[in-house]
């Protein structure tokens, strides 16, 4: 039986990555809230307040929906994954119920963002593609948005670097299963 969405346990090997950004905590916090500017420009819905729900779809690759469950101004933001589909995994429950957490703290003249996806663990089929994508989006795209005002978000057409890795995974899964088209 799967744990309810808000009760997935925290595991010791949840995926985490950090980046130090050369901007004040307040600027970094605002950048994290601007998920369209660093994660996916096709996000539909508000992304800033507790209770907000948002999502996006890269057709044939990834569809997700998040709910913001915690916002501590200039300190922490938590999203709950309420729906998710990956074309490159067999178990579509991967990500559903995960908490995606951004912790922000002052570090020197800048701010350190620690990103953790509670539930994204190495034994999941999506782990390699997803963890590599998060490294790109947090360490590169979010950092660039906060520091330079322009991130490198994914588009609905799936043009960012992580999409090419995910499309390769779709191709491999399709070849392995012998089907010509991934199902959604």
VOZA-720259 format. One record per residue (C-alpha): residue number from 1; chain; x, y, z. Coordinates in Angstrom, 3 decimals, always signed. Example, Ala and Ser with C-alpha at 12.3 -4.5 7.8 and 13.67 -1.06 7.14 Angstrom:
! VOZA-720259
     i   ch       east      north         up
     1    A    +12.300     -4.500     +7.800
     2    A    +13.670     -1.060     +7.140
This chain:
! VOZA-720259
     i   ch       east      north         up
     1    A     +0.000     +0.000     +0.000
     2    A     +1.339     +3.420     -0.963
     3    A     +1.668     +6.106     +1.723
     4    A     -0.765     +9.028     +1.408
     5    A     +0.657    +12.009     -0.481
     6    A     +1.567    +13.970     +2.624
     7    A     +3.035    +11.038     +4.563
     8    A     +5.876     +9.682     +2.417
     9    A     +8.784     +9.002     +4.807
    10    A    +12.094    +10.819     +4.535
    11    A    +14.866     +8.465     +3.466
    12    A    +18.580     +8.766     +4.181
    13    A    +19.439     +8.569     +0.468
    14    A    +16.957    +11.128     -0.865
    15    A    +18.486    +13.095     -3.729
    16    A    +20.036    +16.404     -2.701
    17    A    +22.236    +18.997     -4.383
    18    A    +23.443    +22.442     -3.332
    19    A    +24.701    +25.590     -4.973
    20    A    +26.087    +28.863     -3.656
    21    A    +24.673    +31.845     -5.522
    22    A    +26.330    +35.250     -5.518
    23    A    +23.186    +37.162     -4.607
    24    A    +21.464    +38.073     -1.314
    25    A    +19.088    +35.536     +0.249
    26    A    +16.069    +37.700     -0.695
    27    A    +16.982    +37.607     -4.412
    28    A    +17.616    +33.863     -4.365
    29    A    +14.297    +33.207     -2.604
    30    A    +12.465    +35.213     -5.299
    31    A    +14.297    +33.271     -8.022
    32    A    +13.260    +29.906     -6.534
    33    A     +9.628    +31.075     -6.498
    34    A     +9.950    +31.927    -10.211
    35    A     +9.901    +28.290    -11.389
    36    A     +9.040    +29.448    -14.942
    37    A    +12.324    +31.327    -15.057
    38    A    +14.549    +28.367    -14.173
    39    A    +12.626    +25.051    -14.452
    40    A     +9.939    +25.132    -17.170
    41    A     +8.644    +28.203    -18.990
    42    A     +5.326    +26.446    -19.771
    43    A     +4.290    +26.137    -16.098
    44    A     +0.573    +26.692    -15.657
    45    A     -0.604    +28.091    -12.326
    46    A     +0.771    +30.227     -9.501
    47    A     +4.094    +29.237     -7.878
    48    A     +4.507    +31.448     -4.812
    49    A     +2.033    +30.810     -1.969
    50    A     +1.038    +27.883     +0.234
    51    A     -1.821    +26.070     -1.515
    52    A     -0.809    +27.178     -5.016
    53    A     -0.848    +24.361     -7.582
    54    A     +1.102    +24.408    -10.801
    55    A     +2.270    +22.032    -13.464
    56    A     +3.539    +21.605    -16.978
    57    A     +3.814    +19.069    -19.742
    58    A     +6.539    +18.268    -22.220
    59    A     +4.413    +16.099    -24.574
    60    A     +5.501    +12.488    -24.796
    61    A     +8.125    +12.960    -22.067
    62    A     +7.033    +14.442    -18.727
    63    A     +3.911    +15.836    -17.094
    64    A     +3.770    +16.921    -13.459
    65    A     +1.619    +18.822    -10.969
    66    A     +2.893    +20.356     -7.706
    67    A     +1.230    +21.898     -4.669
    68    A     +3.126    +24.352     -2.479
    69    A     +2.863    +23.149     +1.119
    70    A     +5.331    +25.404     +2.912
    71    A     +6.789    +28.856     +2.321
    72    A     +9.040    +30.362     +4.984
    73    A    +10.039    +33.750     +3.595
    74    A    +13.732    +33.870     +2.572
    75    A    +14.317    +30.439     +4.155
    76    A    +12.365    +27.459     +2.751
    77    A     +9.915    +26.393     +0.043
    78    A     +8.361    +22.928     -0.187
    79    A     +6.396    +21.465     -3.093
    80    A     +4.345    +18.265     -2.909
    81    A     +4.136    +16.207     -6.117
    82    A     +0.417    +15.488     -6.548
    83    A     +0.579    +14.013    -10.066
    84    A     +3.361    +12.887    -12.358
    85    A     +3.967    +10.995    -15.602
    86    A     +7.286    +10.011    -17.169
    87    A     +7.378     +8.354    -20.577
    88    A    +10.642     +6.659    -19.631
    89    A     +9.606     +4.667    -16.531
    90    A     +7.273     +1.756    -16.048
    91    A     +6.172     +2.619    -12.480
    92    A     +4.133     +5.810    -12.780
    93    A     +3.990     +6.215     -8.993
    94    A     +7.577     +7.501     -9.055
    95    A     +7.567    +11.084     -7.748
    96    A     +3.898    +11.033     -6.645
    97    A     +3.899    +12.018     -2.972
    98    A     +7.497    +13.258     -3.030
    99    A     +8.352    +16.513     -1.272
   100    A    +10.661    +18.847     -3.159
   101    A    +12.388    +21.151     -0.707
   102    A    +14.479    +24.262     -1.207
   103    A    +16.399    +25.473     +1.843
   104    A    +18.054    +28.879     +1.504
   105    A    +20.671    +30.243     +3.893
   106    A    +23.117    +33.120     +3.874
   107    A    +26.658    +32.116     +2.961
   108    A    +29.313    +34.818     +2.797
   109    A    +28.013    +37.597     +0.538
   110    A    +25.604    +35.205     -1.158
   111    A    +23.147    +32.457     -0.434
   112    A    +23.296    +28.688     -0.448
   113    A    +20.369    +26.727     -1.866
   114    A    +20.061    +23.123     -0.776
   115    A    +17.592    +21.222     -2.927
   116    A    +16.219    +17.879     -1.732
   117    A    +13.661    +15.660     -3.388
   118    A    +12.378    +13.465     -0.569
   119    A    +11.516    +10.190     -2.286
   120    A    +13.912    +10.418     -5.238
   121    A    +16.244     +7.557     -4.340
   122    A    +18.852     +5.602     -6.340
   123    A    +16.725     +2.470     -6.756
   124    A    +14.046     +4.325     -8.771
   125    A    +14.035     +3.911    -12.543
   126    A    +13.992     +7.689    -13.108
   127    A    +16.853     +8.408    -10.685
   128    A    +19.706     +8.904    -13.173
   129    A    +17.722    +11.107    -15.566
   130    A    +15.940    +13.028    -12.786
   131    A    +18.953    +13.626    -10.552
   132    A    +21.018    +14.841    -13.521
   133    A    +18.168    +17.132    -14.574
   134    A    +17.872    +18.608    -11.068
   135    A    +21.635    +19.241    -10.964
   136    A    +21.319    +21.193    -14.217
   137    A    +18.206    +23.132    -13.193
   138    A    +19.394    +24.002     -9.656
   139    A    +23.138    +24.497    -10.125
   140    A    +22.972    +26.110    -13.567
   141    A    +19.538    +27.453    -14.482
   142    A    +18.414    +28.672    -11.031
   143    A    +21.872    +30.112    -10.319
   144    A    +21.880    +31.989    -13.629
   145    A    +18.365    +33.318    -13.047
   146    A    +19.315    +34.653     -9.609
   147    A    +22.718    +36.037    -10.633
   148    A    +22.114    +37.212    -14.208
   149    A    +18.336    +37.535    -14.493
   150    A    +18.053    +34.804    -17.126
   151    A    +17.745    +31.094    -16.377
   152    A    +17.721    +28.175    -18.801
   153    A    +14.272    +26.662    -18.258
   154    A    +12.811    +23.770    -20.178
   155    A    +10.155    +24.634    -22.736
   156    A     +7.000    +22.778    -23.708
   157    A     +8.960    +21.581    -26.753
   158    A    +11.583    +19.938    -24.526
   159    A    +14.655    +21.870    -25.654
   160    A    +16.830    +22.032    -22.497
   161    A    +19.730    +19.619    -21.994
   162    A    +17.866    +17.317    -19.547
   163    A    +15.177    +16.678    -22.162
   164    A    +17.655    +15.106    -24.561
   165    A    +18.799    +12.696    -21.815
   166    A    +15.180    +11.905    -20.947
   167    A    +14.309    +11.362    -24.621
   168    A    +17.220     +8.897    -24.833
   169    A    +15.717     +7.057    -21.861
   170    A    +12.326     +6.990    -23.636
   171    A    +14.003     +5.552    -26.727
   172    A    +15.745     +2.880    -24.650
   173    A    +12.533     +1.953    -22.824
   174    A    +10.614     +1.832    -26.103
   175    A    +13.266     -0.387    -27.702
   176    A    +13.303     -2.686    -24.658
   177    A     +9.521     -3.065    -24.630
   178    A     +9.293     -3.389    -28.413
   179    A     +6.623     -0.707    -28.721
   180    A     +6.895     +2.130    -31.192
   181    A     +5.277     +4.827    -29.060
   182    A     +5.424     +5.441    -25.286
   183    A     +1.992     +5.532    -23.658
   184    A     +0.751     +8.292    -21.390
